[in-house]
Amino acid sequence: MQIQSQENAMTEIALALAMGFFSIMVLTMVSMGVEPAAESDAIQVLKLAAPAQSDDTAGAIHPDDEDVIVIYHGGRFLDRTLEPLDPGAIDPGKRVILALDAGLPVEQALKIRSRIANSRLIVSSLDDRWQAALAGRIGEKP
């Protein structure tokens, strides 16, 4: 009988410790939550390239007029006016913002990213405005 009560005590202690660690984990995750960003023209990005020494950290960026915006949609590369674009013809001296569908698997996104030879490449997801523009463009074509 005594052995069984010791096993129950150890089980109770293990469960209490597990619940304590779980509570700490939940509190940590909640405290690390990010507040939604204010509406702006900034593009939310995820850098899949190795960051250069002078690059900012991943986050919101503001595209310049000199930036080359490349959209990958439906298996094709498009420019900012939604016209077909050859990824090999992009000026390597300019910063390139590659916008992808957020639903693409990471493996496919990396393959698409590797087709653009530019050390200043930034990968972003297509926002609702771009999705609507692409849907309108596709709807116009027979």
DSSP file (Angstrom, degrees, kcal/mol; ACC not computed):
  #  RESIDUE AA STRUCTURE BP1 BP2  ACC     N-H-->O    O-->H-N    N-H-->O    O-->H-N    TCO  KAPPA ALPHA  PHI   PSI    X-CA   Y-CA   Z-CA
    1    1 A M     >        0   0    0      0, 0.0     4,-1.6     0, 0.0     5,-0.2   0.000 360.0 360.0 360.0 -39.0    0.0    0.0    0.0
    2    2 A Q  H  >  +     0   0    0      1,-0.2     4,-1.6     2,-0.2     5,-0.1   0.875 360.0  53.7 -65.7 -37.2    2.7    2.4    0.8
    3    3 A I  H  > S+     0   0    0      1,-0.2     4,-2.0     2,-0.2    -1,-0.2   0.894 106.1  53.5 -64.4 -40.5    4.4    2.1   -2.6
    4    4 A Q  H  > S+     0   0    0      1,-0.2     4,-1.9     2,-0.2    -1,-0.2   0.890 107.4  49.9 -64.6 -39.3    1.2    2.9   -4.4
    5    5 A S  H  X S+     0   0    0     -4,-1.6     4,-1.9     1,-0.2    -1,-0.2   0.845 108.8  53.0 -69.7 -32.3    0.7    6.1   -2.4
    6    6 A Q  H  X S+     0   0    0     -4,-1.6     4,-2.2     2,-0.2    -1,-0.2   0.895 108.2  50.4 -67.3 -38.7    4.2    7.2   -3.2
    7    7 A E  H  X S+     0   0    0     -4,-2.0     4,-2.2     1,-0.2    -2,-0.2   0.895 109.8  50.6 -65.1 -39.7    3.6    6.7   -6.9
    8    8 A N  H  X S+     0   0    0     -4,-1.9     4,-2.3     2,-0.2    -1,-0.2   0.898 109.4  51.0 -64.8 -39.5    0.4    8.7   -6.7
    9    9 A A  H  X S+     0   0    0     -4,-1.9     4,-2.2     2,-0.2    -2,-0.2   0.912 110.8  47.9 -64.1 -42.9    2.3   11.6   -5.0
   10   10 A M  H  X S+     0   0    0     -4,-2.2     4,-2.4     1,-0.2    -1,-0.2   0.876 111.1  51.6 -66.1 -37.0    5.0   11.6   -7.7
   11   11 A T  H  X S+     0   0    0     -4,-2.2     4,-2.5     2,-0.2    -2,-0.2   0.914 109.3  49.9 -65.0 -42.3    2.4   11.6  -10.4
   12   12 A E  H  X S+     0   0    0     -4,-2.3     4,-2.3     1,-0.2    -2,-0.2   0.905 111.3  48.6 -63.1 -41.8    0.7   14.6   -8.8
   13   13 A I  H  X S+     0   0    0     -4,-2.2     4,-2.3     2,-0.2    -1,-0.2   0.915 111.4  49.9 -64.8 -42.8    3.9   16.5   -8.5
   14   14 A A  H  X S+     0   0    0     -4,-2.4     4,-2.4     1,-0.2    -2,-0.2   0.910 111.6  48.3 -63.2 -42.5    4.7   15.7  -12.2
   15   15 A L  H  X S+     0   0    0     -4,-2.5     4,-2.4     2,-0.2    -1,-0.2   0.899 110.4  51.5 -64.8 -40.2    1.3   16.9  -13.3
   16   16 A A  H  X S+     0   0    0     -4,-2.3     4,-2.1     2,-0.2    -2,-0.2   0.909 111.3  47.5 -63.7 -42.0    1.6   20.1  -11.3
   17   17 A L  H  X S+     0   0    0     -4,-2.3     4,-2.6     2,-0.2     5,-0.2   0.913 111.2  51.1 -64.7 -42.3    5.0   20.8  -12.8
   18   18 A A  H  X S+     0   0    0     -4,-2.4     4,-2.4     1,-0.2    -2,-0.2   0.918 110.8  48.2 -62.1 -43.2    3.6   20.2  -16.3
   19   19 A M  H  X S+     0   0    0     -4,-2.4     4,-2.3     2,-0.2    -1,-0.2   0.882 111.0  51.8 -65.2 -37.4    0.7   22.5  -15.8
   20   20 A G  H  X S+     0   0    0     -4,-2.1     4,-2.1     2,-0.2    -2,-0.2   0.933 111.4  45.6 -64.1 -45.8    3.0   25.2  -14.4
   21   21 A F  H  X S+     0   0    0     -4,-2.6     4,-2.3     1,-0.2    -2,-0.2   0.892 112.4  51.9 -64.3 -39.2    5.3   25.0  -17.5
   22   22 A F  H  X S+     0   0    0     -4,-2.4     4,-2.4    -5,-0.2    -1,-0.2   0.911 109.2  50.1 -63.2 -42.1    2.3   25.0  -19.8
   23   23 A S  H  X S+     0   0    0     -4,-2.3     4,-2.4     1,-0.2    -2,-0.2   0.905 110.5  49.5 -62.8 -42.1    0.9   28.1  -18.1
   24   24 A I  H  X S+     0   0    0     -4,-2.1     4,-2.3     2,-0.2    -1,-0.2   0.903 110.5  51.0 -63.5 -40.9    4.3   29.9  -18.4
   25   25 A M  H  X S+     0   0    0     -4,-2.3     4,-2.4     2,-0.2    -2,-0.2   0.925 110.9  47.8 -63.1 -44.9    4.4   28.9  -22.1
   26   26 A V  H  X S+     0   0    0     -4,-2.4     4,-2.3     1,-0.2    -2,-0.2   0.917 112.2  49.1 -63.6 -43.4    0.9   30.3  -22.8
   27   27 A L  H  X S+     0   0    0     -4,-2.4     4,-2.4     1,-0.2    -1,-0.2   0.893 111.2  50.3 -62.8 -39.5    1.7   33.6  -20.9
   28   28 A T  H  X S+     0   0    0     -4,-2.3     4,-1.4     2,-0.2    -2,-0.2   0.920 110.8  48.5 -64.1 -44.3    4.9   33.9  -22.9
   29   29 A M  H  < S+     0   0    0     -4,-2.4     4,-0.2     1,-0.2    -2,-0.2   0.894 113.1  47.6 -65.1 -39.1    3.1   33.4  -26.2
   30   30 A V  H >< S+     0   0    0     -4,-2.3     3,-1.3     1,-0.2    -1,-0.2   0.908 110.6  51.2 -68.2 -41.1    0.4   35.9  -25.3
   31   31 A S  H 3< S+     0   0    0     -4,-2.4    -1,-0.2     1,-0.3    -2,-0.2   0.758 107.0  54.7 -69.6 -22.6    2.9   38.5  -24.2
   32   32 A M  T 3< S+     0   0    0     -4,-1.4    -1,-0.3    -5,-0.2    -2,-0.2   0.430  81.3 126.3 -88.5   0.9    4.9   38.2  -27.5
   33   33 A G    <   -     0   0    0     -3,-1.3     2,-0.4    -4,-0.2    -3,-0.1  -0.229  57.2-130.6 -59.3 148.6    1.7   38.9  -29.5
   34   34 A V        -     0   0    0      3,-0.0    -1,-0.1     0, 0.0     3,-0.1  -0.864  12.8-126.1-107.3 135.3    2.0   41.7  -32.1
   35   35 A E        -     0   0    0     -2,-0.4     2,-0.1     1,-0.1     0, 0.0  -0.499  40.2 -94.6 -73.6 147.3   -0.5   44.5  -32.3
   36   36 A P        -     0   0    0      0, 0.0    -1,-0.1     0, 0.0     2,-0.1  -0.371  43.8-115.4 -63.8 140.4   -2.0   45.0  -35.8
   37   37 A A        -     0   0    0      1,-0.1     3,-0.1    -3,-0.1     2,-0.0  -0.400  31.3-101.9 -75.1 152.5   -0.1   47.6  -37.9
   38   38 A A        -     0   0    0      1,-0.1     2,-0.2    -2,-0.1    -1,-0.1  -0.356  49.3 -85.9 -69.4 154.3   -1.9   50.8  -38.9
   39   39 A E        +     0   0    0      2,-0.1     2,-0.3    -2,-0.0    -1,-0.1  -0.426  69.8 140.8 -62.4 129.3   -3.1   51.0  -42.5
   40   40 A S        -     0   0    0      2,-0.2    -3,-0.0    -2,-0.2     0, 0.0  -0.940  65.4-101.4-156.7 177.0   -0.3   52.3  -44.8
   41   41 A D  S    S+     0   0    0     -2,-0.3    -2,-0.1     2,-0.1    20,-0.1   0.346  79.8 122.4 -86.8   6.2    1.2   51.8  -48.2
   42   42 A A        -     0   0    0     20,-0.1     2,-0.5     1,-0.1    20,-0.2  -0.362  60.2-132.3 -69.6 149.3    4.0   49.7  -46.6
   43   43 A I  E     -A   61   0A   0     18,-2.3    18,-1.7    -2,-0.0     2,-0.4  -0.897  13.8-131.3-103.7 128.7    4.4   46.1  -47.9
   44   44 A Q  E     -A   60   0A   0     -2,-0.5    81,-0.9    16,-0.2     2,-0.3  -0.673  37.2-173.3 -78.6 129.2    4.8   43.4  -45.3
   45   45 A V  E     -B  124   0B   0     14,-1.5     2,-0.4    -2,-0.4    79,-0.2  -0.849  30.0-157.4-128.6 159.7    7.8   41.3  -46.3
   46   46 A L  E     -B  123   0B   0     77,-2.8     2,-0.7    -2,-0.3    77,-0.6  -0.979  24.9-138.2-131.0 118.9    9.6   38.1  -45.4
   47   47 A K        +     0   0    0     -2,-0.4    75,-0.1     1,-0.2    11,-0.1  -0.692  25.3 173.8 -84.2 118.1   13.3   38.1  -46.5
   48   48 A L        +     0   0    0     -2,-0.7     2,-0.2    73,-0.1    -1,-0.2   0.463  61.1  79.8 -97.5  -4.8   14.2   34.7  -47.8
   49   49 A A  S    S-     0   0    0     72,-0.3    74,-0.1     1,-0.1    70,-0.0  -0.650  99.0 -90.9 -97.4 157.9   17.6   35.9  -48.9
   50   50 A A        -     0   0    0     -2,-0.2     2,-0.1     1,-0.1    -2,-0.1  -0.516  51.8-112.1 -65.8 130.7   20.6   36.3  -46.6
   51   51 A P        -     0   0    0      0, 0.0    -1,-0.1     0, 0.0     2,-0.1  -0.396  26.2-130.8 -69.9 140.8   20.5   39.9  -45.2
   52   52 A A    >   -     0   0    0     67,-0.1     3,-0.7     4,-0.1    -3,-0.0  -0.351  29.0-101.5 -79.9 169.1   23.2   42.2  -46.3
   53   53 A Q  T 3  S+     0   0    0      1,-0.2    -1,-0.1    -2,-0.1     0, 0.0   0.865 120.6  39.5 -60.0 -38.9   25.1   44.3  -43.7
   54   54 A S  T 3  S+     0   0    0      2,-0.0    -1,-0.2     0, 0.0     2,-0.0   0.486  90.2 113.7 -95.2  -3.1   23.2   47.5  -44.5
   55   55 A D    <   -     0   0    0     -3,-0.7     2,-0.1     1,-0.1     3,-0.1  -0.338  66.2-120.3 -70.5 149.2   19.7   46.0  -44.9
   56   56 A D        -     0   0    0      1,-0.1    -4,-0.1    -2,-0.0     3,-0.1  -0.335  39.9 -91.2 -74.2 167.6   16.9   46.8  -42.5
   57   57 A T        -     0   0    0      1,-0.2    -1,-0.1    -2,-0.1     2,-0.0  -0.323  55.9 -76.4 -75.9 166.5   15.3   43.9  -40.6
   58   58 A A  S    S+     0   0    0    -11,-0.1     2,-0.3    -3,-0.1    -1,-0.2  -0.334  89.7  82.0 -62.4 144.2   12.3   42.1  -42.0
   59   59 A G  S    S-     0   0    0    -16,-0.1   -14,-1.5    -3,-0.1     2,-0.3  -0.974  82.8  -6.3 158.2-145.6    9.0   44.1  -41.6
   60   60 A A  E     -A   44   0A   0     -2,-0.3     2,-0.3   -16,-0.2   -16,-0.2  -0.643  58.8-176.6 -84.7 136.3    7.3   46.9  -43.4
   61   61 A I  E     -A   43   0A   0    -18,-1.7   -18,-2.3    -2,-0.3    -3,-0.0  -0.886  22.7-134.8-125.2 160.6    9.0   48.6  -46.3
   62   62 A H        -     0   0    0     -2,-0.3   -20,-0.1   -20,-0.2     2,-0.1  -0.958  25.9-133.5-116.3 112.4    8.1   51.5  -48.4
   63   63 A P        -     0   0    0      0, 0.0     2,-0.2     0, 0.0     6,-0.0  -0.382  17.1-143.8 -68.4 141.7    8.7   50.8  -52.1
   64   64 A D    >   -     0   0    0     -2,-0.1     3,-0.7     1,-0.1     0, 0.0  -0.497  26.2-109.0 -93.7 168.5   10.4   53.6  -54.1
   65   65 A D  T 3  S+     0   0    0      1,-0.2    -1,-0.1    -2,-0.2     0, 0.0   0.781 120.3  56.2 -67.0 -25.9    9.7   54.5  -57.7
   66   66 A E  T 3  S+     0   0    0      2,-0.1    -1,-0.2    28,-0.0     2,-0.1   0.646  85.5 103.8 -81.6 -15.1   13.1   53.0  -58.6
   67   67 A D  S <  S-     0   0    0     -3,-0.7     2,-0.7    27,-0.1    29,-0.2  -0.370  72.1-129.9 -68.0 145.8   12.2   49.6  -57.1
   68   68 A V  E     -c   96   0B   0     27,-2.8    29,-2.9    23,-0.1     2,-0.6  -0.878  19.7-156.8 -97.1 117.0   11.3   46.8  -59.5
   69   69 A I  E     -c   97   0B   0     -2,-0.7     2,-0.5    27,-0.2    11,-0.3  -0.852  11.2-173.8 -97.6 122.0    8.0   45.2  -58.4
   70   70 A V  E     -c   98   0B   0     27,-3.0    29,-3.3    -2,-0.6     2,-0.5  -0.965   5.8-162.3-118.3 128.9    7.7   41.6  -59.7
   71   71 A I  E     -cD  99  78B   0      7,-3.1     7,-3.1    -2,-0.5     2,-0.7  -0.940   4.7-157.3-113.0 129.2    4.5   39.7  -59.2
   72   72 A Y  E     + D   0  77B   0     27,-2.6    29,-0.5    -2,-0.5     2,-0.3  -0.927  31.4 149.3-106.3 115.8    4.4   35.9  -59.6
   73   73 A H  E >   + D   0  76B   0      3,-2.4     3,-1.3    -2,-0.7    -2,-0.1  -0.985  61.1   1.0-149.0 132.9    0.9   34.8  -60.4
   74   74 A G  T 3  S-     0   0    0     -2,-0.3     3,-0.1     1,-0.3    -1,-0.1   0.811 128.1 -56.0  63.1  31.1   -0.5   31.8  -62.3
   75   75 A G  T 3  S+     0   0    0      1,-0.2     2,-0.3     0, 0.0    -1,-0.3   0.583 118.1 100.9  79.6   9.5    3.0   30.5  -63.2
   76   76 A R  E <   -D   73   0B   0     -3,-1.3    -3,-2.4     8,-0.0     2,-0.5  -0.927  69.4-126.2-128.9 152.9    4.1   33.8  -64.8
   77   77 A F  E     -D   72   0B   0      8,-0.4     8,-2.3    -2,-0.3     2,-0.3  -0.833  32.0-174.9 -93.3 132.4    6.1   36.8  -63.8
   78   78 A L  E     -DE  71  84B   0     -7,-3.1    -7,-3.1    -2,-0.5     2,-0.1  -0.915  17.5-131.6-126.0 152.9    4.4   40.2  -64.2
   79   79 A D    >   -     0   0    0      4,-2.5     3,-2.1    -2,-0.3    -9,-0.1  -0.242  47.2 -80.5 -90.4-172.3    5.6   43.7  -63.7
   80   80 A R  T 3  S+     0   0    0    -11,-0.3   -10,-0.1     1,-0.3    -1,-0.0   0.678 133.2  52.8 -67.1 -16.1    3.8   46.5  -61.7
   81   81 A T  T 3  S-     0   0    0      2,-0.1    -1,-0.3     3,-0.0     0, 0.0   0.259 119.6-111.6 -98.2  11.1    1.4   47.1  -64.7
   82   82 A L  S <  S+     0   0    0     -3,-2.1    -2,-0.1     1,-0.3     3,-0.0   0.752  73.0 138.4  64.7  28.7    0.6   43.4  -64.8
   83   83 A E        -     0   0    0      1,-0.1    -4,-2.5     0, 0.0    -1,-0.3  -0.768  65.3 -87.1 -97.0 148.8    2.3   42.8  -68.1
   84   84 A P  B     -E   78   0B   0      0, 0.0     2,-0.4     0, 0.0    -6,-0.3  -0.207  48.8-165.0 -56.2 145.4    4.5   39.7  -68.6
   85   85 A L        -     0   0    0     -8,-2.3    -8,-0.4   -14,-0.1     3,-0.0  -0.994  21.2-133.4-138.1 138.3    8.1   40.1  -67.5
   86   86 A D    >   -     0   0    0     -2,-0.4     3,-1.8     1,-0.1     4,-0.2  -0.838  14.6-151.6 -89.9 117.2   11.3   38.1  -68.1
   87   87 A P  G >  S+     0   0    0      0, 0.0     3,-0.9     0, 0.0    30,-0.3   0.758  94.3  60.4 -63.5 -22.2   13.0   37.6  -64.7
   88   88 A G  G 3  S+     0   0    0      1,-0.2    28,-0.0    28,-0.1    -2,-0.0   0.665  97.0  60.6 -76.0 -15.5   16.4   37.4  -66.4
   89   89 A A  G <  S+     0   0    0     -3,-1.8     2,-0.3     2,-0.1    -1,-0.2   0.335  75.8 119.1 -94.2   7.2   15.9   41.0  -67.8
   90   90 A I  S <  S-     0   0    0     -3,-0.9    27,-0.1    -4,-0.2     6,-0.0  -0.560  74.9-110.0 -77.6 134.9   15.7   42.6  -64.4
   91   91 A D    >   -     0   0    0     -2,-0.3     3,-1.4     1,-0.2   -23,-0.1  -0.486  22.3-151.1 -63.5 118.0   18.4   45.2  -63.7
   92   92 A P  T 3  S+     0   0    0      0, 0.0    27,-0.3     0, 0.0    28,-0.2   0.640  90.1  65.9 -69.5 -12.2   20.6   43.7  -61.0
   93   93 A G  T 3  S+     0   0    0     25,-0.1     2,-0.3     2,-0.1    -2,-0.1   0.600  91.3  76.3 -83.9 -11.2   21.5   47.1  -59.6
   94   94 A K  S <  S-     0   0    0     -3,-1.4     2,-0.3     1,-0.0    26,-0.3  -0.674  89.3-104.7-101.8 155.2   17.9   47.9  -58.5
   95   95 A R        -     0   0    0     -2,-0.3   -27,-2.8    24,-0.1     2,-0.5  -0.603  36.9-151.5 -75.1 135.0   16.1   46.6  -55.5
   96   96 A V  E     -cf  68 121B   0     24,-1.1    26,-2.8    -2,-0.3     2,-0.6  -0.931   9.6-161.5-114.5 130.7   13.5   44.0  -56.5
   97   97 A I  E     -cf  69 122B   0    -29,-2.9   -27,-3.0    -2,-0.5     2,-0.6  -0.949  10.3-162.1-110.7 112.9   10.3   43.3  -54.6
   98   98 A L  E     -cf  70 123B   0     24,-3.3    26,-3.4    -2,-0.6     2,-0.5  -0.858   3.7-159.7 -98.7 117.4    8.9   39.9  -55.5
   99   99 A A  E     +cf  71 124B   0    -29,-3.3   -27,-2.6    -2,-0.6     2,-0.3  -0.869  14.6 178.9-102.9 124.6    5.2   39.5  -54.5
  100  100 A L  E     - f   0 125B   0     24,-3.0    26,-2.6    -2,-0.5     2,-0.3  -0.808  38.4 -92.3-119.9 159.4    3.9   36.0  -54.2
  101  101 A D    >   -     0   0    0    -29,-0.5     3,-1.8    -2,-0.3    26,-0.1  -0.555  34.4-133.0 -67.2 133.0    0.5   34.4  -53.3
  102  102 A A  T 3  S+     0   0    0     24,-0.3    -1,-0.1     1,-0.3    23,-0.0   0.703 101.7  63.7 -64.4 -19.0    0.5   33.8  -49.6
  103  103 A G  T 3  S+     0   0    0      2,-0.0    -1,-0.3     0, 0.0    -2,-0.0   0.465  75.2 114.7 -85.6  -1.2   -0.8   30.3  -50.1
  104  104 A L  S <  S-     0   0    0     -3,-1.8    -4,-0.0     1,-0.1     2,-0.0  -0.447  74.3-110.2 -69.4 139.8    2.3   29.1  -52.1
  105  105 A P     >  -     0   0    0      0, 0.0     4,-2.3     0, 0.0     3,-0.2  -0.368  25.9-117.3 -64.2 151.3    4.3   26.3  -50.4
  106  106 A V  H  > S+     0   0    0      1,-0.2     4,-2.5     2,-0.2     5,-0.2   0.875 113.3  56.9 -59.9 -39.3    7.7   27.5  -49.1
  107  107 A E  H  > S+     0   0    0      1,-0.2     4,-1.8     2,-0.2    -1,-0.2   0.917 109.6  44.6 -60.2 -43.7    9.6   25.1  -51.5
  108  108 A Q  H  > S+     0   0    0      2,-0.2     4,-2.4     1,-0.2    -1,-0.2   0.890 111.2  54.0 -68.2 -38.7    7.9   26.6  -54.5
  109  109 A A  H  X S+     0   0    0     -4,-2.3     4,-2.6     1,-0.2    -2,-0.2   0.895 108.3  49.8 -61.6 -39.7    8.5   30.1  -53.2
  110  110 A L  H  X S+     0   0    0     -4,-2.5     4,-1.9     2,-0.2    -1,-0.2   0.884 109.9  50.6 -67.2 -37.6   12.2   29.4  -52.9
  111  111 A K  H  X S+     0   0    0     -4,-1.8     4,-0.6     2,-0.2    -2,-0.2   0.913 112.6  46.6 -64.8 -41.9   12.3   28.0  -56.4
  112  112 A I  H >< S+     0   0    0     -4,-2.4     3,-1.1     1,-0.2     4,-0.3   0.919 111.4  51.9 -64.9 -43.2   10.6   31.1  -57.7
  113  113 A R  H >< S+     0   0    0     -4,-2.6     3,-1.4     1,-0.3    -1,-0.2   0.855 103.4  58.4 -61.2 -36.4   12.9   33.3  -55.7
  114  114 A S  H 3< S+     0   0    0     -4,-1.9    -1,-0.3     1,-0.3    -2,-0.2   0.677  92.9  68.4 -70.7 -15.8   16.0   31.6  -57.1
  115  115 A R  T << S+     0   0    0     -3,-1.1     2,-0.6    -4,-0.6    -1,-0.3   0.602  90.0  71.0 -78.6 -10.3   14.9   32.5  -60.7
  116  116 A I  S <  S-     0   0    0     -3,-1.4     2,-1.3    -4,-0.3    -1,-0.1  -0.924  74.1-153.9-110.1 112.7   15.7   36.2  -59.9
  117  117 A A        +     0   0    0     -2,-0.6     2,-0.3   -30,-0.3    -3,-0.1  -0.680  47.9 121.1 -88.6  91.1   19.4   36.9  -59.6
  118  118 A N    >   -     0   0    0     -2,-1.3     3,-0.9     1,-0.1    -2,-0.1  -0.942  52.2-153.9-154.2 128.6   19.5   39.9  -57.4
  119  119 A S  T 3  S+     0   0    0     -2,-0.3   -67,-0.1   -27,-0.3   -24,-0.1   0.651  98.1  57.0 -77.5 -14.2   21.2   40.3  -54.0
  120  120 A R  T 3  S+     0   0    0    -26,-0.3   -24,-1.1   -28,-0.2     2,-0.3  -0.108  77.5 140.9-106.3  34.7   18.7   43.1  -53.0
  121  121 A L  E <   - f   0  96B   0     -3,-0.9     2,-0.4   -26,-0.2   -72,-0.3  -0.618  31.1-168.3 -82.6 133.5   15.6   40.9  -53.5
  122  122 A I  E     - f   0  97B   0    -26,-2.8   -24,-3.3    -2,-0.3     2,-0.5  -0.987  10.4-147.2-121.2 130.3   12.7   41.2  -51.0
  123  123 A V  E     +Bf  46  98B   0    -77,-0.6   -77,-2.8    -2,-0.4     2,-0.3  -0.846  24.7 168.0-101.6 132.4    9.9   38.6  -51.0
  124  124 A S  E     -Bf  45  99B   0    -26,-3.4   -24,-3.0    -2,-0.5     2,-0.3  -0.864  31.9-112.8-134.8 166.3    6.4   39.8  -50.1
  125  125 A S  E     - f   0 100B   0    -81,-0.9     2,-0.3    -2,-0.3   -24,-0.2  -0.769  37.4-102.8-101.5 152.7    2.9   38.4  -50.2
  126  126 A L        -     0   0    0    -26,-2.6   -24,-0.3    -2,-0.3     2,-0.1  -0.564  38.4-145.3 -72.1 128.1    0.2   39.8  -52.5
  127  127 A D     >  -     0   0    0     -2,-0.3     4,-2.4     1,-0.1     5,-0.2  -0.250  32.6 -89.6 -85.3-178.7   -2.3   41.9  -50.5
  128  128 A D  H  > S+     0   0    0      1,-0.2     4,-2.4     2,-0.2     5,-0.2   0.842 125.1  55.5 -62.3 -35.3   -6.0   42.2  -51.1
  129  129 A R  H  > S+     0   0    0      2,-0.2     4,-2.2     1,-0.2    -1,-0.2   0.923 110.4  44.2 -65.5 -43.2   -5.6   45.1  -53.6
  130  130 A W  H  > S+     0   0    0      2,-0.2     4,-2.8     1,-0.2     5,-0.2   0.903 112.2  53.1 -67.2 -40.1   -3.2   43.1  -55.8
  131  131 A Q  H  X S+     0   0    0     -4,-2.4     4,-2.4     1,-0.2    -2,-0.2   0.916 110.5  47.6 -60.0 -42.6   -5.4   40.0  -55.6
  132  132 A A  H  X S+     0   0    0     -4,-2.4     4,-2.4     2,-0.2    -1,-0.2   0.908 112.0  49.5 -65.5 -41.6   -8.4   42.1  -56.7
  133  133 A A  H  X S+     0   0    0     -4,-2.2     4,-2.1     2,-0.2    -2,-0.2   0.912 112.9  46.9 -63.6 -41.9   -6.3   43.7  -59.6
  134  134 A L  H  X S+     0   0    0     -4,-2.8     4,-2.4     2,-0.2    -2,-0.2   0.893 111.7  50.7 -67.3 -39.0   -5.1   40.2  -60.7
  135  135 A A  H  X S+     0   0    0     -4,-2.4     4,-2.1    -5,-0.2    -2,-0.2   0.894 111.4  48.9 -65.5 -39.0   -8.7   38.8  -60.5
  136  136 A G  H  X S+     0   0    0     -4,-2.4     4,-1.2     2,-0.2    -2,-0.2   0.886 111.4  49.3 -65.6 -39.3   -9.9   41.7  -62.6
  137  137 A R  H  X S+     0   0    0     -4,-2.1     4,-1.0     2,-0.2     3,-0.3   0.908 112.8  46.2 -67.2 -42.6   -7.2   41.2  -65.2
  138  138 A I  H  < S+     0   0    0     -4,-2.4     3,-0.4     1,-0.2    -1,-0.2   0.870 109.3  56.2 -68.2 -36.1   -7.9   37.5  -65.4
  139  139 A G  H  < S+     0   0    0     -4,-2.1    -1,-0.2     1,-0.2    -2,-0.2   0.782 103.0  55.7 -66.4 -26.9  -11.6   38.2  -65.7
  140  140 A E  H  < S+     0   0    0     -4,-1.2    -1,-0.2    -3,-0.3    -2,-0.2   0.810  93.8  80.0 -74.5 -29.5  -11.1   40.5  -68.7
  141  141 A K     <        0   0    0     -4,-1.0     0, 0.0    -3,-0.4     0, 0.0  -0.566 360.0 360.0 -82.1 141.1   -9.3   37.8  -70.7
  142  142 A P              0   0    0      0, 0.0    -1,-0.1     0, 0.0    -3,-0.1   0.497 360.0 360.0 -71.7 360.0  -11.4   35.2  -72.5
